[in-house]
Amino acid sequence: MLPKQLVGLAFEVKDATLKCRKASKEEYEQIPYHEKELAEITLKNIFGYCFNYVSVFSGPYFTYRTYRDSFVEKYSSDEKLAEACDSNTVETFKSIVIVIVLYVLLSYLWPPRRIFEDEFYTDQSFIFRLWYMCLVCFINRMKLYFGLIVSQCVCSAAGVGAYPSVFQSTPGQGPRTKDPQLLENWDGTYDFNTIKNCDIYTVETCWTFQELAKCWHMSIQYWLYVNVYKRVPNRKLRLVGLAFEVKDATLKCRKASKEEYEQIPYHEKELAEITLRNIFGYCFSYVVNTEIYLTYRTYRDSIVEKYSSDEKLDEACERHIAEKFKLIPILTVLYFTLIYFWPFERMFEDEFYTEQSILFRIWYIWIAFIIFRLKMYIIMIVSDCITSAAGVGAYPSVFQSTPGGGPRTKDPGLLEDWDGTYDFNTIKNCDIYTVETCLTSRESIRSWNMCVQYWLVMYVYKRFPIRNLRAVATVVVSAFWHGNNLGYHFCIVLSVFYIVIEDQCLKRLRSSFPVFPFWLKGCVWFFKFFAFSYLAIPFQLVIFSRFWRYYSSVYHFGYIIFGCQYVLALFWPKISIIFLGRKPRRSE
């Protein structure tokens, strides 16, 4: 339990500290006392939370707030609480007698150890072995029920997790609300839902596996949900991607003949029989929790493959990190210089809309988008350095690695002519030079967050059953992955529409200019970054009222420009005749 308590406490302290720091004086006064205490927690309190006898000897996970409430809150010293604790402990303990009798009796008549004996498989029928599986599972449940019930009794006997019933406590979390006004109409009863770890009746009688899982180890499920599921970055990409990798490898191994099975790469055979330990290592290693998406094969190769322990690899990793890190000081200086003179937060102020001209507001989005790009570049470079420092994503250059996907081939024969050089293309998440200098939005997007784009192509675009809707499905998943805020969805969806308009415009221009002159390249580049800056405003301001206020303040200038671009593409043959005196080579 100690690792769970310390990790949970760390997140409780972090959340409380951030909340207190960001709060105004008025907001700070409204913050509950236990959160203020968490923001300034002492080593003495940490030690008491982690090593009190209830934490050490009981199973239910409970938060620091629950531990604190058991001896700080007024109702924790109420005489009625002692009666409630006694009655709850006795009531809970009653079921132990039934559990022990069933466990001892069944273990004596049908011992689980029988399944380790050869006679079980040679002398017993298939139906008996199938029935025995259910019996062994039942015996195991009785043993676990005993542990869960005793743990709950230890907590309730100490008064930990007991709250007035009006507070609507839930397993692990504790009270949903602690409004003092609720105590005015309180009937004096307590509930112990906070330390309720298992609903035995529901587990044994429910119809679905999902319902069973929700009623099992409920306090631990709360910990997993709050401290892992909600906080691990890129969890959707990682877990879904791994699921598809395992599925593909399993099907490939099952359908293969003996000769074909021998030709299947070892990493695919391993995926088909992947263990929970490997899944945990892949999902929660410090390298994987960077901004870069890695396949399980890439993670595995950095540990298993021979060239991953090559001395030349260490030199290659160091050179790559040094080369990448050169950009960090430049980008950092630019970033802090720009946010000092033109802070992005200015766009939240009323003065920005009342005192500044429309030209200033249009110009300001360029600065805002440059600041955004600089921040993302720094994050991506640091992620790249962390990953390459561990040797993850480094492959012999003859394997022709691609971002996200890794080697196109791992033919051992290629290593015979290998010159000993490595590439880090597998973890290359962004081509900064291309993003900044290319002429089109489509090319910029392809060079941005490339590892995540690989995930979207492999696990959304290629697998969506309706071919004509694959692009739509990919955009929807991408928008959802960024978050539930409308600003993200607004930005991503409208960017797709702009790319269509830009494609049409470039197609028309190339029909009249096979080779773009310098001035035309400059115009195309300018419009690309104007569109990016304009469309990125919802992504940065996030909330609808904020970004719509900005768009309204510039009279939706950008959308008018996009409309003009579409008209230009639509009537380009006629416009070409009027201004250039000739028809386009292709006027389709």
C-alpha positions, 0 to 999 in steps of 0.5 A: 500500500505504501507506493500507492499512498505516496503517489496519491499523496504527491498528486494531492499535494501538487493539486492543492499547491497549484490551486492555492498559488493561482487563487486570488485573495477572495478565492483563497479564503474559499479553499477548504482547510484540508487543501491549504494544509496539504499545500504546506504539509510537513514530514511529520504528517506524511510519516503519520499518514504512511505508517499509522497502523491502519495504513500498514495493516489494512487494505483499503486505499484512503486519501490523506484527507480521509486520514486527517478527517478521522481525528481533526473533524468535529464529528470524529469525536462524536459519541454516536461515531463510536457506536456507528463504528462498533455496529459497522464492524460487527455487521461486516464481521458477520460475513467472515464466519460464512466465508471461512467455513466455505473456504476451509470446507471447499479447500479440504474437499477440492484442494486447488493444488490438485491442478498442479498434479499430472493425474488431474490432466490424465485421469480426469475428464474435460468436463471435470477440469472445466468445472474444477476451474470454477471451483478454484476461482470460488475458493480464491474469492473466499480467501480474498473476501476474508482479507478485504473484510478484515481490512475494512473492519480494521479501518471502521474500528479506528473510525477511519472513513466514517462520514455523516451520511449526508456527505455522500461518500464514495469508495476511496474518494471520501465525501463528494461534498462537506457542506456544513449546512448539510449537518443542520438536517443530519439525522446522526447516521454515518456511512463507511462507503469511503473504505468499502473495498468490495460489494460481495453481493453484487460481485456474486450476483451481477450479470456482466463482467464490467459490473463485477469489475466495478464492484471489486477493489473499489478503493484501488480502482479510485486510485488507479483512475485518479492517479494513473488514468487521468494523469498519464499523457497520451494514454489513448494513443499508447493503450489503443496502439498496443492493443492493435499491435497485440491483435495483429501479432496474435492473428498472424501467429494463429493463422501461420503454418509451422513453416510460416511461424518460423519466419515471423519476427521474434518481437511479433511472437512476443507480442502475441504472448505479452504479459502484464509485466511487459505492458506495465513496463511499456506504458509507465517507463519514464521514456514512454511518458514523454511527448513521443509515441513509441510502438512496443517494438521500439521499446523492446528493441532498446532492451533486447536487440544486440546493437542496443548494447553496442559501444558505438550506440552510446557515442551516437546517442551523445552526439545526437543529444548534443546536436539537438540540444544546441537549439534549446538556448536559442529557442528559450531566449526567443521564447522568454523575450517574446513573452516578456514584451508581448505576453499571451495573457494580454489577449484575456484583458479588456484593454486589448479589445478596447484600447488597441487597434484592429491592425494591432490585434491582427498582428498580435496573433502572429506573435502569439503563434510564434510563442506557441511554436517555440514552446512546443519546439522546446518540449519536443526537443527535450522529449527527443533528448530524453528518449535518445539518452536512453538509446530508445529509437536508435537503429542502424541507419541501414534499417531505414527507420521512419517517425513512429513506425521504426525500421522499414526492414530489420534484415540481418543481412543489411548489417554485414555492410553496415558502416556503424552509424545510427539514425534516430528517425523513429523518435523524430517528432518534428522537422522544425526547419521544414515547418518554418520554411515550407510553402504549404500547410499540408507540408507543415502539418506532415512535419509536425508531431510526426510520431502521433501522425503515424499512430493516427494513420495506422490505428484510425485511418487504415482501420476505419471500415468506411473508406470514404469517411477515413479522413473525417474519422481521423480528424475527429479522433485527433480533435478528441485526443487533444481534449474536450474543449471546444477550442481544440475541435474548432481549430482542428476541424477548420484547419482541414477545411483551409487545407482543402482551399489551399490545395485548390489555390496552389493547383490553380497557381501551378497551372499558370506558374510551373515554377513559382517566382520568388515573390509568389513563394513569399506570398504563399508562405505569408498566407500559410502562416497567417492562416495557421496563426488565425486558426490556432487562436481557438486552440490557445484561448480554448474557451468559446467565449474567449476566441469568439470575442477575438474573432468578432473584434477583427470582424472575422477577417481571416475567414473573409480572406479564406473565402476570397482564396476559394473564389480566386481558385474557383475563377482562376482561369478568367482571372489569369486571362485578365491579369496575365493575358493567358489561359492556364495550362490546365484550366480544369 
